[in-house]
Amino acid sequence: MAVLEIGLLYLGAALLLLFSGMPIAFALGGVALIFMFLFMPPTNLEGVTETLYSELNNFTLLTIPLFILMGAAIGKTRAAADLYEAAHRWLYKLPGSLGVANVFGCSVFAAMCGSSPATCAAIGSMGIPEMRKRGYSAELATGLIAAGGTLGILIPPSLTLIIYGLITEQSIGKLFIAGLIPGALLALIFALWVMFAAWREREETLAGGPRALLRAEAFTWKQRLETLPRVAPFVLLIGVVMVALYDGWGTPSEVAGVGAAGALVLVVTLYGVWRWRDLREILLGTARESCMIMMIIAMAFLFTYVMSYLHITQSMAQWLVGLGLSKWAYLLWVNVLLLVLGCFLPPVAIILMVTPVIMPGIVAAGFDPIWFGIVLTINMEMGLITPPVGLNLFVINGIAPDISFSQLMRGVIPFIVIMGLYIVALAVFPEIALWLPSRVK
């Protein structure tokens, strides 16, 4: 059987199992083991455990459970509620102030916990009812929370960027730096859209529309300042983690350890989370999520090892380069592929499966791997709010089950368009992602 036929069969079998709903780790590992048995010498099958151990024996992988612990500690407290309230009080003068507060609340909480679904659940459970109570449409209220939650995989510390860095052997610190400006700018663009949409809804209401008038609130300086003591320490912790990474105070794993320890200290001192039942929930949640991700990474390493051994990766890369596409045409089709896969698969699976195949062509076309990591992550953000398997959509549906799926989709479509145009802007102006890393030695 030719390499191309084996490759198509290999990827097809993996996609079939993934689409069937089988856990990602079992799907990737199962296909890899079957093809090892069919097409590789028995000695390779006997050395599976050694292969997995050698790949996982990487100190950088320690960043994953430590950043998960940091996010879990913050996510199990009222940090999200305090952050939401602080953003609302400080931004109340802006048009669509409550919606803008939700966007920035999502941005900061996403940076603290690094999880898009967790951000949607934490901010959305408070923000969606409050926005609807004040006359925001169901579409706008749910759409901005679903899209705002996606910022969790772009604004550092980001597990998606960590996994991409491990697979492509790029500096995780530089990837984090590269995600700062694009993440902050995308959050700002989201906020501008929310301001415009809220203004338009207000105008429709004043013209006799069906919704209640979007009511404004006012807060004194005292009411705004009293939110800072609980929020400022967490924002400071994120700032310390970022500066430590960018200035090279320690390795990513060491910095992640400082962040996790700092988050635990803060939740104990500020929220009184010191009882064993509270800490046990945090630690068990961290262990479950960490084990799941590490299992996926281990099986993905095995999956890519088989691809490389059977020359599938090399042959597909040569085939893609041999198509003779211009660099921009190649980038376009890569983004189309990522977008389509994002409609069905979670970001981790896509990065682990697809990156080894497309990266040789990306590098050959002259694109910076750090820059492409940001483009790929924004593509993954789009996948999180695109049916049929957009994870954030299911989270929002659980928070607000009375809102129909069609209303939810109408709410997220403008944000999908914004992210698509943003990828175009990054392609035209790569300095958006590369300017800050270029200043770091």
One Martini backbone bead per residue (centre of mass of N, CA, C, O) as a GRO file, in nm:
protein
  441
    1MET     BB    1   0.097   0.035   0.022
    2ALA     BB    2   0.080   0.353  -0.005
    3VAL     BB    3   0.144   0.632   0.171
    4LEU     BB    4  -0.112   0.792   0.097
    5GLU     BB    5  -0.315   0.571   0.172
    6ILE     BB    6  -0.226   0.540   0.465
    7GLY     BB    7  -0.273   0.834   0.547
    8LEU     BB    8  -0.576   0.852   0.485
    9LEU     BB    9  -0.655   0.616   0.668
   10TYR     BB   10  -0.541   0.726   0.931
   11LEU     BB   11  -0.696   1.000   0.943
   12GLY     BB   12  -0.979   0.883   0.898
   13ALA     BB   13  -0.990   0.705   1.153
   14ALA     BB   14  -0.948   0.933   1.357
   15LEU     BB   15  -1.193   1.108   1.277
   16LEU     BB   16  -1.410   0.896   1.319
   17LEU     BB   17  -1.361   0.858   1.627
   18LEU     BB   18  -1.395   1.154   1.707
   19PHE     BB   19  -1.690   1.190   1.589
   20SER     BB   20  -1.814   0.956   1.777
   21GLY     BB   21  -1.704   1.049   2.089
   22MET     BB   22  -1.445   0.961   2.156
   23PRO     BB   23  -1.192   0.994   2.332
   24ILE     BB   24  -0.910   1.138   2.231
   25ALA     BB   25  -0.694   0.948   2.345
   26PHE     BB   26  -0.822   0.679   2.239
   27ALA     BB   27  -0.833   0.750   1.941
   28LEU     BB   28  -0.531   0.804   1.888
   29GLY     BB   29  -0.410   0.550   2.027
   30GLY     BB   30  -0.570   0.329   1.876
   31VAL     BB   31  -0.478   0.393   1.587
   32ALA     BB   32  -0.174   0.371   1.638
   33LEU     BB   33  -0.171   0.071   1.729
   34ILE     BB   34  -0.295  -0.054   1.476
   35PHE     BB   35  -0.071   0.054   1.276
   36MET     BB   36   0.164  -0.077   1.418
   37PHE     BB   37   0.063  -0.370   1.378
   38LEU     BB   38   0.035  -0.354   1.052
   39PHE     BB   39   0.318  -0.153   0.964
   40MET     BB   40   0.509  -0.250   1.202
   41PRO     BB   41   0.733  -0.361   1.391
   42PRO     BB   42   0.718  -0.530   1.692
   43THR     BB   43   0.927  -0.355   1.848
   44ASN     BB   44   0.753  -0.095   1.854
   45LEU     BB   45   0.522  -0.208   2.025
   46GLU     BB   46   0.708  -0.282   2.272
   47GLY     BB   47   0.804   0.047   2.291
   48VAL     BB   48   0.569   0.233   2.389
   49THR     BB   49   0.635   0.309   2.683
   50GLU     BB   50   0.909   0.439   2.620
   51THR     BB   51   0.804   0.654   2.428
   52LEU     BB   52   0.613   0.797   2.625
   53TYR     BB   53   0.819   0.863   2.844
   54SER     BB   54   1.018   1.033   2.672
   55GLU     BB   55   0.803   1.253   2.597
   56LEU     BB   56   0.706   1.320   2.907
   57ASN     BB   57   1.016   1.386   2.986
   58ASN     BB   58   0.917   1.710   3.042
   59PHE     BB   59   0.941   1.994   3.224
   60THR     BB   60   0.739   2.181   3.066
   61LEU     BB   61   0.474   2.014   3.130
   62LEU     BB   62   0.434   2.136   3.420
   63THR     BB   63   0.267   2.388   3.337
   64ILE     BB   64  -0.012   2.264   3.312
   65PRO     BB   65  -0.097   2.184   3.609
   66LEU     BB   66  -0.022   2.464   3.732
   67PHE     BB   67  -0.221   2.642   3.566
   68ILE     BB   68  -0.468   2.480   3.648
   69LEU     BB   69  -0.444   2.538   3.950
   70MET     BB   70  -0.469   2.840   3.927
   71GLY     BB   71  -0.754   2.837   3.796
   72ALA     BB   72  -0.902   2.664   4.010
   73ALA     BB   73  -0.865   2.852   4.252
   74ILE     BB   74  -1.020   3.091   4.120
   75GLY     BB   75  -1.287   2.938   4.019
   76LYS     BB   76  -1.379   2.853   4.336
   77THR     BB   77  -1.455   3.149   4.365
   78ARG     BB   78  -1.553   3.505   4.378
   79ALA     BB   79  -1.375   3.637   4.157
   80ALA     BB   80  -1.576   3.674   3.924
   81ALA     BB   81  -1.781   3.853   4.072
   82ASP     BB   82  -1.581   4.078   4.146
   83LEU     BB   83  -1.486   4.142   3.861
   84TYR     BB   84  -1.759   4.211   3.742
   85GLU     BB   85  -1.831   4.443   3.937
   86ALA     BB   86  -1.587   4.620   3.879
   87ALA     BB   87  -1.630   4.659   3.574
   88HIS     BB   88  -1.912   4.785   3.598
   89ARG     BB   89  -1.834   5.037   3.776
   90TRP     BB   90  -1.597   5.152   3.581
   91LEU     BB   91  -1.789   5.130   3.289
   92TYR     BB   92  -2.081   5.279   3.310
   93LYS     BB   93  -2.039   5.532   3.097
   94LEU     BB   94  -2.063   5.352   2.874
   95PRO     BB   95  -2.185   5.227   2.610
   96GLY     BB   96  -2.286   4.936   2.705
   97SER     BB   97  -2.150   4.882   2.989
   98LEU     BB   98  -2.228   4.590   3.070
   99GLY     BB   99  -2.112   4.453   2.818
  100VAL     BB  100  -1.822   4.559   2.849
  101ALA     BB  101  -1.778   4.437   3.129
  102ASN     BB  102  -1.800   4.144   3.028
  103VAL     BB  103  -1.561   4.146   2.836
  104PHE     BB  104  -1.343   4.228   3.052
  105GLY     BB  105  -1.409   4.006   3.247
  106CYS     BB  106  -1.334   3.777   3.056
  107SER     BB  107  -1.041   3.859   3.003
  108VAL     BB  108  -0.930   3.844   3.296
  109PHE     BB  109  -1.037   3.564   3.374
  110ALA     BB  110  -0.898   3.415   3.142
  111ALA     BB  111  -0.610   3.486   3.240
  112MET     BB  112  -0.644   3.339   3.519
  113CYS     BB  113  -0.764   3.040   3.407
  114GLY     BB  114  -0.745   2.950   3.081
  115SER     BB  115  -1.071   2.903   3.035
  116SER     BB  116  -1.341   2.919   2.838
  117PRO     BB  117  -1.576   2.764   2.980
  118ALA     BB  118  -1.524   2.889   3.262
  119THR     BB  119  -1.577   3.180   3.177
  120CYS     BB  120  -1.865   3.147   3.079
  121ALA     BB  121  -1.979   3.038   3.346
  122ALA     BB  122  -1.889   3.263   3.545
  123ILE     BB  123  -1.988   3.523   3.388
  124GLY     BB  124  -2.265   3.427   3.264
  125SER     BB  125  -2.428   3.363   3.529
  126MET     BB  126  -2.435   3.682   3.579
  127GLY     BB  127  -2.453   3.852   3.306
  128ILE     BB  128  -2.705   3.756   3.151
  129PRO     BB  129  -2.932   3.830   3.353
  130GLU     BB  130  -2.851   4.132   3.380
  131MET     BB  131  -2.882   4.213   3.082
  132ARG     BB  132  -3.177   4.125   3.043
  133LYS     BB  133  -3.293   4.307   3.270
  134ARG     BB  134  -3.170   4.573   3.096
  135GLY     BB  135  -3.252   4.498   2.770
  136TYR     BB  136  -3.092   4.293   2.648
  137SER     BB  137  -3.050   4.085   2.418
  138ALA     BB  138  -3.012   3.754   2.381
  139GLU     BB  139  -2.798   3.768   2.158
  140LEU     BB  140  -2.595   3.965   2.292
  141ALA     BB  141  -2.555   3.831   2.569
  142THR     BB  142  -2.453   3.549   2.460
  143GLY     BB  143  -2.243   3.625   2.242
  144LEU     BB  144  -2.035   3.782   2.425
  145ILE     BB  145  -1.975   3.546   2.618
  146ALA     BB  146  -1.884   3.332   2.417
  147ALA     BB  147  -1.656   3.511   2.292
  148GLY     BB  148  -1.510   3.604   2.554
  149GLY     BB  149  -1.422   3.313   2.641
  150THR     BB  150  -1.206   3.265   2.409
  151LEU     BB  151  -0.970   3.440   2.536
  152GLY     BB  152  -0.845   3.203   2.714
  153ILE     BB  153  -0.654   3.094   2.453
  154LEU     BB  154  -0.482   3.378   2.417
  155ILE     BB  155  -0.454   3.490   2.688
  156PRO     BB  156  -0.223   3.491   2.907
  157PRO     BB  157  -0.221   3.193   3.020
  158SER     BB  158  -0.194   2.927   2.764
  159LEU     BB  159  -0.251   2.602   2.678
  160THR     BB  160  -0.246   2.620   2.372
  161LEU     BB  161   0.039   2.754   2.352
  162ILE     BB  162   0.191   2.535   2.498
  163ILE     BB  163   0.130   2.301   2.301
  164TYR     BB  164   0.239   2.438   2.050
  165GLY     BB  165   0.528   2.477   2.157
  166LEU     BB  166   0.589   2.175   2.196
  167ILE     BB  167   0.539   2.077   1.901
  168THR     BB  168   0.728   2.324   1.760
  169GLU     BB  169   0.963   2.431   1.944
  170GLN     BB  170   0.869   2.690   2.097
  171SER     BB  171   0.857   2.966   2.278
  172ILE     BB  172   0.646   3.023   2.535
  173GLY     BB  173   0.715   3.310   2.611
  174LYS     BB  174   0.678   3.431   2.321
  175LEU     BB  175   0.387   3.342   2.286
  176PHE     BB  176   0.276   3.507   2.519
  177ILE     BB  177   0.365   3.779   2.413
  178ALA     BB  178   0.215   3.757   2.136
  179GLY     BB  179  -0.081   3.744   2.284
  180LEU     BB  180  -0.128   4.021   2.412
  181ILE     BB  181  -0.209   4.226   2.189
  182PRO     BB  182  -0.421   4.057   2.035
  183GLY     BB  183  -0.600   4.009   2.286
  184ALA     BB  184  -0.655   4.307   2.363
  185LEU     BB  185  -0.761   4.397   2.083
  186LEU     BB  186  -0.995   4.197   2.062
  187ALA     BB  187  -1.142   4.295   2.313
  188LEU     BB  188  -1.184   4.585   2.207
  189ILE     BB  189  -1.351   4.508   1.958
  190PHE     BB  190  -1.576   4.375   2.111
  191ALA     BB  191  -1.655   4.630   2.271
  192LEU     BB  192  -1.728   4.806   2.027
  193TRP     BB  193  -1.954   4.625   1.926
  194VAL     BB  194  -2.126   4.639   2.182
  195MET     BB  195  -2.172   4.942   2.175
  196PHE     BB  196  -2.317   4.944   1.902
  197ALA     BB  197  -2.540   4.734   1.963
  198ALA     BB  198  -2.660   4.886   2.207
  199TRP     BB  199  -2.729   5.145   2.057
  200ARG     BB  200  -2.917   5.013   1.850
  201GLU     BB  201  -3.117   4.898   2.058
  202ARG     BB  202  -3.193   5.170   2.180
  203GLU     BB  203  -3.305   5.296   1.923
  204GLU     BB  204  -3.527   5.085   1.880
  205THR     BB  205  -3.669   5.137   2.148
  206LEU     BB  206  -3.730   5.443   2.102
  207ALA     BB  207  -3.893   5.350   1.826
  208GLY     BB  208  -4.071   5.090   1.946
  209GLY     BB  209  -3.960   4.852   2.055
  210PRO     BB  210  -3.989   4.551   2.252
  211ARG     BB  211  -3.789   4.648   2.454
  212ALA     BB  212  -3.655   4.746   2.714
  213LEU     BB  213  -3.491   4.986   2.843
  214LEU     BB  214  -3.166   5.071   2.863
  215ARG     BB  215  -3.031   5.085   3.167
  216ALA     BB  216  -2.880   5.306   3.377
  217GLU     BB  217  -2.599   5.357   3.591
  218ALA     BB  218  -2.458   5.460   3.914
  219PHE     BB  219  -2.129   5.541   4.057
  220THR     BB  220  -1.925   5.595   4.296
  221TRP     BB  221  -1.604   5.618   4.398
  222LYS     BB  222  -1.643   5.439   4.644
  223GLN     BB  223  -1.774   5.196   4.490
  224ARG     BB  224  -1.527   5.149   4.307
  225LEU     BB  225  -1.288   5.123   4.517
  226GLU     BB  226  -1.411   4.874   4.686
  227THR     BB  227  -1.323   4.654   4.455
  228LEU     BB  228  -1.001   4.634   4.463
  229PRO     BB  229  -0.895   4.445   4.700
  230ARG     BB  230  -0.987   4.172   4.539
  231VAL     BB  231  -0.872   4.223   4.242
  232ALA     BB  232  -0.575   4.330   4.241
  233PRO     BB  233  -0.412   4.072   4.330
  234PHE     BB  234  -0.475   3.905   4.070
  235VAL     BB  235  -0.364   4.105   3.865
  236LEU     BB  236  -0.081   4.107   3.991
  237LEU     BB  237  -0.020   3.809   3.950
  238ILE     BB  238  -0.033   3.814   3.643
  239GLY     BB  239   0.189   4.025   3.611
  240VAL     BB  240   0.417   3.860   3.741
  241VAL     BB  241   0.407   3.621   3.547
  242MET     BB  242   0.466   3.779   3.290
  243VAL     BB  243   0.733   3.915   3.372
  244ALA     BB  244   0.884   3.653   3.443
  245LEU     BB  245   0.871   3.538   3.156
  246TYR     BB  246   0.989   3.784   2.987
  247ASP     BB  247   1.258   3.825   3.182
  248GLY     BB  248   1.368   3.538   3.283
  249TRP     BB  249   1.342   3.442   3.594
  250GLY     BB  250   1.225   3.172   3.465
  251THR     BB  251   1.079   2.908   3.393
  252PRO     BB  252   0.770   2.817   3.307
  253SER     BB  253   0.742   2.617   3.547
  254GLU     BB  254   0.829   2.810   3.775
  255VAL     BB  255   0.617   3.029   3.720
  256ALA     BB  256   0.372   2.845   3.754
  257GLY     BB  257   0.432   2.782   4.051
  258VAL     BB  258   0.399   3.072   4.152
  259GLY     BB  259   0.107   3.108   4.053
  260ALA     BB  260  -0.022   2.877   4.215
  261ALA     BB  261   0.069   2.966   4.496
  262GLY     BB  262  -0.055   3.251   4.483
  263ALA     BB  263  -0.351   3.163   4.443
  264LEU     BB  264  -0.377   3.004   4.707
  265VAL     BB  265  -0.314   3.237   4.897
  266LEU     BB  266  -0.548   3.425   4.805
  267VAL     BB  267  -0.792   3.233   4.863
  268VAL     BB  268  -0.727   3.213   5.165
  269THR     BB  269  -0.716   3.523   5.247
  270LEU     BB  270  -0.979   3.642   5.086
  271TYR     BB  271  -1.190   3.360   5.102
  272GLY     BB  272  -1.133   3.117   5.306
  273VAL     BB  273  -0.981   2.870   5.144
  274TRP     BB  274  -0.892   2.612   5.389
  275ARG     BB  275  -1.059   2.383   5.373
  276TRP     BB  276  -1.048   2.063   5.275
  277ARG     BB  277  -1.303   2.058   5.090
  278ASP     BB  278  -1.198   2.293   4.912
  279LEU     BB  279  -0.913   2.190   4.835
  280ARG     BB  280  -1.004   1.918   4.722
  281GLU     BB  281  -1.158   2.031   4.479
  282ILE     BB  282  -0.917   2.169   4.349
  283LEU     BB  283  -0.722   1.921   4.329
  284LEU     BB  284  -0.910   1.724   4.179
  285GLY     BB  285  -0.965   1.904   3.934
  286THR     BB  286  -0.670   1.922   3.849
  287ALA     BB  287  -0.616   1.618   3.815
  288ARG     BB  288  -0.827   1.556   3.601
  289GLU     BB  289  -0.740   1.762   3.382
  290SER     BB  290  -0.442   1.684   3.365
  291CYS     BB  291  -0.477   1.385   3.288
  292MET     BB  292  -0.631   1.434   3.031
  293ILE     BB  293  -0.416   1.606   2.882
  294MET     BB  294  -0.175   1.407   2.913
  295MET     BB  295  -0.308   1.178   2.759
  296ILE     BB  296  -0.337   1.328   2.494
  297ILE     BB  297  -0.038   1.392   2.455
  298ALA     BB  298   0.069   1.104   2.457
  299MET     BB  299  -0.108   1.000   2.215
  300ALA     BB  300  -0.008   1.217   2.015
  301PHE     BB  301   0.283   1.130   2.010
  302LEU     BB  302   0.219   0.850   1.899
  303PHE     BB  303   0.073   0.945   1.646
  304THR     BB  304   0.319   1.109   1.526
  305TYR     BB  305   0.522   0.877   1.525
  306VAL     BB  306   0.374   0.706   1.317
  307MET     BB  307   0.366   0.916   1.094
  308SER     BB  308   0.674   0.938   1.067
  309TYR     BB  309   0.752   0.638   1.022
  310LEU     BB  310   0.544   0.624   0.760
  311HIS     BB  311   0.575   0.908   0.605
  312ILE     BB  312   0.324   1.098   0.622
  313THR     BB  313   0.420   1.378   0.693
  314GLN     BB  314   0.628   1.414   0.465
  315SER     BB  315   0.437   1.358   0.223
  316MET     BB  316   0.227   1.579   0.283
  317ALA     BB  317   0.421   1.815   0.279
  318GLN     BB  318   0.519   1.770  -0.013
  319TRP     BB  319   0.237   1.791  -0.141
  320LEU     BB  320   0.172   2.080  -0.052
  321VAL     BB  321   0.422   2.212  -0.183
  322GLY     BB  322   0.365   2.078  -0.478
  323LEU     BB  323   0.110   2.260  -0.560
  324GLY     BB  324   0.209   2.567  -0.601
  325LEU     BB  325   0.133   2.761  -0.393
  326SER     BB  326   0.096   3.035  -0.262
  327LYS     BB  327   0.137   3.162   0.045
  328TRP     BB  328  -0.161   3.271   0.063
  329ALA     BB  329  -0.308   3.021  -0.034
  330TYR     BB  330  -0.202   2.833   0.183
  331LEU     BB  331  -0.309   2.993   0.424
  332LEU     BB  332  -0.604   2.981   0.347
  333TRP     BB  333  -0.635   2.664   0.351
  334VAL     BB  334  -0.547   2.628   0.642
  335ASN     BB  335  -0.778   2.799   0.766
  336VAL     BB  336  -1.006   2.630   0.654
  337LEU     BB  337  -0.927   2.368   0.790
  338LEU     BB  338  -0.938   2.475   1.084
  339LEU     BB  339  -1.234   2.565   1.077
  340VAL     BB  340  -1.362   2.294   1.013
  341LEU     BB  341  -1.240   2.135   1.252
  342GLY     BB  342  -1.355   2.336   1.473
  343CYS     BB  343  -1.658   2.228   1.432
  344PHE     BB  344  -1.566   1.923   1.572
  345LEU     BB  345  -1.300   1.998   1.733
  346PRO     BB  346  -1.081   2.042   1.964
  347PRO     BB  347  -0.796   2.222   1.993
  348VAL     BB  348  -0.597   2.001   2.088
  349ALA     BB  349  -0.645   1.799   1.858
  350ILE     BB  350  -0.566   1.982   1.623
  351ILE     BB  351  -0.279   2.053   1.703
  352LEU     BB  352  -0.169   1.755   1.730
  353MET     BB  353  -0.251   1.662   1.431
  354VAL     BB  354  -0.186   1.913   1.222
  355THR     BB  355   0.085   2.062   1.272
  356PRO     BB  356   0.295   1.853   1.153
  357VAL     BB  357   0.184   1.898   0.855
  358ILE     BB  358   0.178   2.230   0.814
  359MET     BB  359   0.453   2.355   0.913
  360PRO     BB  360   0.648   2.318   0.674
  361GLY     BB  361   0.485   2.510   0.487
  362ILE     BB  362   0.494   2.761   0.663
  363VAL     BB  363   0.804   2.787   0.669
  364ALA     BB  364   0.850   2.779   0.356
  365ALA     BB  365   0.668   3.051   0.320
  366GLY     BB  366   0.780   3.253   0.567
  367PHE     BB  367   0.643   3.204   0.831
  368ASP     BB  368   0.600   3.270   1.153
  369PRO     BB  369   0.551   3.056   1.417
  370ILE     BB  370   0.450   3.260   1.624
  371TRP     BB  371   0.235   3.392   1.450
  372PHE     BB  372   0.080   3.128   1.382
  373GLY     BB  373  -0.008   3.065   1.673
  374ILE     BB  374  -0.214   3.299   1.680
  375VAL     BB  375  -0.384   3.225   1.436
  376LEU     BB  376  -0.463   2.943   1.533
  377THR     BB  377  -0.602   3.035   1.798
  378ILE     BB  378  -0.826   3.201   1.664
  379ASN     BB  379  -0.943   2.961   1.518
  380MET     BB  380  -1.014   2.811   1.780
  381GLU     BB  381  -1.212   3.024   1.878
  382MET     BB  382  -1.416   2.985   1.653
  383GLY     BB  383  -1.475   2.682   1.719
  384LEU     BB  384  -1.610   2.742   2.009
  385ILE     BB  385  -1.863   2.909   1.828
  386THR     BB  386  -1.908   2.653   1.634
  387PRO     BB  387  -2.093   2.452   1.482
  388PRO     BB  388  -2.165   2.151   1.653
  389VAL     BB  389  -1.892   2.175   1.877
  390GLY     BB  390  -1.929   2.434   2.044
  391LEU     BB  391  -1.860   2.455   2.367
  392ASN     BB  392  -1.971   2.739   2.450
  393LEU     BB  393  -2.263   2.687   2.358
  394PHE     BB  394  -2.329   2.473   2.578
  395VAL     BB  395  -2.276   2.649   2.820
  396ILE     BB  396  -2.488   2.867   2.756
  397ASN     BB  397  -2.730   2.673   2.740
  398GLY     BB  398  -2.707   2.597   3.045
  399ILE     BB  399  -2.750   2.888   3.158
  400ALA     BB  400  -2.975   2.956   2.901
  401PRO     BB  401  -3.233   2.752   2.812
  402ASP     BB  402  -3.450   2.974   2.700
  403ILE     BB  403  -3.248   3.007   2.474
  404SER     BB  404  -3.216   2.970   2.162
  405PHE     BB  405  -3.000   2.857   1.924
  406SER     BB  406  -3.061   3.076   1.711
  407GLN     BB  407  -3.001   3.316   1.895
  408LEU     BB  408  -2.713   3.239   1.963
  409MET     BB  409  -2.608   3.246   1.670
  410ARG     BB  410  -2.676   3.543   1.613
  411GLY     BB  411  -2.475   3.643   1.837
  412VAL     BB  412  -2.194   3.508   1.718
  413ILE     BB  413  -2.151   3.592   1.423
  414PRO     BB  414  -2.008   3.871   1.454
  415PHE     BB  415  -1.756   3.742   1.600
  416ILE     BB  416  -1.666   3.559   1.373
  417VAL     BB  417  -1.617   3.786   1.171
  418ILE     BB  418  -1.411   3.940   1.337
  419MET     BB  419  -1.199   3.706   1.350
  420GLY     BB  420  -1.160   3.677   1.046
  421LEU     BB  421  -1.061   3.973   1.002
  422TYR     BB  422  -0.826   3.953   1.205
  423ILE     BB  423  -0.657   3.752   1.046
  424VAL     BB  424  -0.615   3.939   0.809
  425ALA     BB  425  -0.471   4.162   0.971
  426LEU     BB  426  -0.232   3.977   1.059
  427ALA     BB  427  -0.133   3.922   0.769
  428VAL     BB  428  -0.080   4.228   0.700
  429PHE     BB  429  -0.002   4.279   1.030
  430PRO     BB  430   0.230   4.100   1.204
  431GLU     BB  431   0.318   4.311   1.427
  432ILE     BB  432   0.095   4.262   1.632
  433ALA     BB  433   0.253   3.989   1.727
  434LEU     BB  434   0.584   4.067   1.682
  435TRP     BB  435   0.676   4.323   1.830
  436LEU     BB  436   0.712   4.230   2.125
  437PRO     BB  437   0.905   3.983   2.084
  438SER     BB  438   1.132   4.164   1.941
  439ARG     BB  439   1.196   4.309   2.236
  440VAL     BB  440   1.279   4.020   2.326
  441LYS     BB  441   1.576   3.828   2.438
   0.00000   0.00000   0.00000
